[in-house]
Structures are given as C-alpha cells and as structure tokens.
Amino acid sequence: AERKARALAELELALRSADKPEAVEQAVLQFVAARLGVSGAGFSRRDAVEGLSRARAPQSVVEQSEAFLRECERARYLGGSIAADAARTVARAIDEATHSTALARERSAA
C-alpha cells in the first residue's frame, strides 16, 4: 500500500532528473507498475496497457497512457524529447483511475 502511495512522489523525483525520452518512459512505466502493485522489472508498454485494462481504468486513460508511451518510444528511436509535464498529466490520470481499484484490493485483502 505504501509503494502505491509513494508512486507519484517517486515519479516526480525521477522526472526531475529524466533528461532523455527513455528515462521519462521508464519513470512512467515504474509508476504504473507501482500503482498496479506489480514488479517494475521488465515492465513494458504492453504490460502497462494490459494492467490498466485489467484494473478497469477508463478506456480513455488506457488509450492516453498507450499513446504517451508510444510517443516516448518514438522519441527514443527517432530522437526528440518528451516533456516531463506530459508525463505528469498521464500519471495524474492513471493515479485517479487506479486509486479506487487499489483501495478495493487493499480492503478485500484486509
């Protein structure tokens, strides 16, 4: 539960030093993994999208997340940058979308 709560703060810290698209992408993937309560090791865009769908995040949030992560991949391969603010926007949407599922899971586990 603590890891989920810390996820946004940790993302914020990671974004401060993320100067390359892959660093931003990695920070967001780690954030999604933390919000879903799964290991971030080897966590991919597909894992994030499938995990958010399984967590019943609204389709708009799933699509927004996938589009953002695809943008990170594109920037990584073709060059370019990803704004940290764009990552924050996606993260806030994911945070809200996964808040109730995280709470429900914790209640049922208690």
Stockholm file with secondary structure:
# STOCKHOLM 1.0

chainA/1-110         AERKARALAELELALRSADKPEAVEQAVLQFVAARLGVSGAGFSRRDAVEGLSRARAPQSVVEQSEAFLRECERARYLGGSIAADAARTVARAIDEATHSTALARERSAA
#=GR chainA/1-110 SS CHHHHHHHHHHHHHHHHCCSHHHHHHHHHHHHHHHHTSCCTTCCHHHHHHHHHHTTCCHHHHHHHHHHHHHHHHHHHHCCCCCHHHHHHHHHHHHHHHHHHHHHHHHHHC
#=GC SS_cons         CHHHHHHHHHHHHHHHHCCSHHHHHHHHHHHHHHHHTSCCTTCCHHHHHHHHHHTTCCHHHHHHHHHHHHHHHHHHHHCCCCCHHHHHHHHHHHHHHHHHHHHHHHHHHC
//
